[in-house]
């Protein structure tokens, strides 16, 4: 099993390049950045993580700017979105950004996607929360067409374009891995429809990850990875996830300077060492 970290790349914490260099130098396999374009000040949608929303949610750099900085600061580290809010993005522009980062990084991008939880945020982007899942499916399908065809077209309920050219194509073929986030009752349907991996939030509900991973594999007609994010620094949890066939485990780090990040990294590395028997 591989190990990585997630991070909200805020303007008042370690820069995207600095955190990327740090985790690569310490031997981690991957780094995932969170995305929010903004947070509506009304705060109507409840945050799934608790009562009070941390300020980091509305202090992040643009996702693809941050990913570019992380990729150019490193040579081996896989960089990813955790998650890219597809329902708030134009698919042609996003396809270009994904392909550009993957091309510039030499094929090191992991494309984590989801619909998100903040309904007011979606509405500010012109998205009806009631149709967000159908919208997300079409946007992913449209992006795949752009990545894999020299001349791409798409016709759907929400996305439509005829005969476009868009280069560069991603370095990874046919495209970077699409990691479908979510813990809801229908998430496995979306993973099976257009994902290369299931990217659940550990401990956010939706049932036991091991049981749902077994269900996913029983239903799949191809190999699909399971990559939980938000994993605690607990060797026992890592053992259970490895037994469930998870390929990678991701631990969220606090946003901030070295004084906040390094101790959290050390706790994560200690749990990994105990799990692997290297402690």
N, C-alpha and C positions, 0 to 999 in steps of 0.2 A: 504494500500500500504506500502511496505517495502522500506527502504532507505539504500543506500550504497555509497561507494566511489571507484573511480579508481585512480591508482597511477603508475607512472613509477618508479620502484625500482632501483634507480641509486646508484652507489658506493659512491657518494659524497653527498647523502641526508640521510634522516632517513632510517635506515636499514629495511629490510622487517619485521623482528620481532617487531621492535619498532613501526612502523606505524600500524601494526596489533594490538598490545596491545593498542595503543592509541585509535583507532577507536572502538575497542570492549568495552573499558572502558567507552567511551562516548555514548554507546548505539546503534551504527550502526549495521546493520544486515549483511553486506557483504563488502568485499574488493576484487577488481579486479586489477591484475597486467598486464601491457602491455608487449608485446614481440617484440623484433627485435634481431636477431643474430648479425647483423651488418648493417651498411648503406654504400652502395657503394659511394666512394668519387667522382665519376663522377657527381652525383646528377642530372641525366637525368630525372627521373620520378618526376613530380611535386607533392608536398605534398598537399593533399586535404584541409589541415587546413590553408593554407596561403602561402605567398611567401618564408619566411625563415623557414627552418626546425630547431626546437629547438634541442640543443645538447643532451637533455635527450634521444632522439631516439637512439643514439649510445653509451650510457653510462649505459645501464641497465644490471643488473645481469641476469643470466640464469633464465628463467621463472620458471622451476620446482624446482630449488634450492630455489628461492625466495618464492614460494608457500609452500614448506616444512618448511622453517623458520617461515613463518606466521602462519601455522597450528600448529606447536609445541609451539608457543608463546601464543596461545589462546585456549579457550575451547568451545566457542559458535559460534564465527564468521564464516560465510561461506566465503571461499576463492575461487577465480576464476581467470581464464585467460580472459583477455580482450584486444586482443584476441590471441589465439594460432594459429600461422601461419602454418596450416596443410600442405600446399603445399611445405613447406621447411623442412618437417620432415619425418623420416622413421616411418611408421605406427606401426610396431611391437615394436620399442623402445618407441614410444609415448604412445601406449596402456599400456605398462609396467609402465611408469611414471605416467600416469593418475590413474591407479589402485593403485599404491603404495601410492600416496598422499591421495587418497580417503580412502584407508584402514588405513593409519597412522592417519588421521584426524578424524576417526570415522564417515565417510560419510558426509563431509562438503565441498566437491569440486563442483564447478560449472565450466563446461567445455565450455567456449566461444571459438568459432573457426571462421576462415575466411581465405581468400586467400591473403589478404593484397593489398597494392597499389603500392609497389615498384618493378617494373618489373626487374630491374637489380639485386636486391636482390634475387628474385626468380631464375633467370638464374644462379647465383653463386651457387645455390643449385641443379643445374641440371634440373630445371623445365622450361618447355616451357610455357610462359604466355598465349599463345593461347589455351592451353588445361588445364589450371589450375583448372577450375571448375569441369571438369570431373574427374581430378585427385583427387581433394578434396573429391568428392562424394565417390569414391572408397576407399580412405583411411579411411573415417569415417565408411563405411560399413565393412571394414576389421577389424577395431578396435572393432566395436560392436560384430563381430564374436568372437574375442579373449576374450572379456569380458564376453560373455554369454555362451560359449561352453567349456567343459572340453578339447576337442580336436578340434581345429579350423582349417579350411581351407578356402581359398579364391582364386577365379580365375577371373581376370578382364583384362582390356586393359593395366592398369598401375601397378596393384598390384596382385601378385600371390604367394601363398605359400600353401603347403600341410601338413596337420596333425601336428600341433604344440601344445605344452603344454606351458602355460604361467600363472603363479600365482605370487602374489595373485590376486584374482578377486576383483573388487571394492566393497566397503562396501555397497554402494547404489545399489539396484537391480531394473532393470537389469543392470544399469550403471548410472554414474553421468549425470545430465541434460546436453544435448547438446544445447548450445545457438548459433544460427547461425547469425554471424555478416554480415553487409552490408546494403547498401541503394540503390543498383542498381535496374534496371527494372526487373531483373529475380530473385532477392533474395528470394521472397516469394515461388518460385518454389523449391528452395533448402530447405527452412524451412519446407515446406510440405513433402519433400522427406525424410529428415533424421534429422529434428530438433525437439527439445522439446520446443523451444522458439525462437522468433525473437529478435535479439540483435542489433538494429540500433543505429547509431551515431546521436544523436539529432542535428538538424541544419546543417547536411551535405548534404542536397538535397535529391532527390529521391521521393519527394511528402510529403504530410501531414501524420504524423505518425498515427493520429486517423483514417483517411480515409483508409490507407493501413492496419491498424489493423482490421478494419471492413471487408475489402476484405479478409484478411487472415482467419478470423473466418468463413466467408461465404463459403470459399473453403475447410475448414478443416473438416475431419471426426473424429477428436479427439481434446481434449483441448490443446491449444498451448498458452504459455505465451508471452507477449510482454514486453520487458525489455530495455528501452532506456538508453544509456550511454552518458555522456556529457551533462546532463541536467543542465540548468542554475539555480542559486539560486534565484528562483522566485516563490512565492506561487501561482501566477496565472497560471504559466506553470504546476506546480504540480497538480493543480485542473483540468486542461484540460487533462492531462495524466491519472489521476484517472478516469475521465469521459470516457476516451477511453478504460478503462479496463486494463491499465498497472498494473502489479503486483509489480514491483519494479522500482525505479528510482535511477540512478547512477550519481554522480557528480565527474568530474575529479578534483583532488587536484594538486597543483603545487609540483614538486619535489624539495626537499631541506630540511632544518632543521626545527625545531619547529617554528622558527620565520616566516617561509613562510607557513607552513602547518596549524598551529592552527588558524590563522585569517581566512583562507579559510574554514576550518571546521566550525568555528563559524558562518560565513555567510550562509553556507549550513544549519546548525542547526536552525538558525533564520528563514529561509524560510520554513523549515519543521514545526517549531512551529507555524508560522502564518497560514500555510495550515491546520494543525490539530486543530487549535483553542487553542493551549496551550501557545501562546505568551502573 
